[in-house]
């Protein structure tokens, strides 16, 4: 099973790229050592720091003719990595 699920390319996450910081959606049971090892191997960069955060899924409600249905979005985990100055990660090279 892969530790990295996908890179996060929102407007807020993309603005961090100028500072050398990149955001990833990672497996919920992954630790910082595993995340660092996989990103360095996959992208060929040197990581100086990692911040991880758990995200709690929102409760969502939907109203239908028969009543209301409520559910929850899945929980997740994000990692913001800072790479060594001069290194870059290019998410768009495969396009």
Beta strands, then each sheet from edge to edge (+ up, - down):
strand 1: 4-7
strand 2: 21-26
strand 3: 47-55
strand 4: 59-64
strand 5: 67-72
strand 6: 76-83
sheet 1: 1+ 2- 6+ 3-
sheet 2: 4+ 5-
end
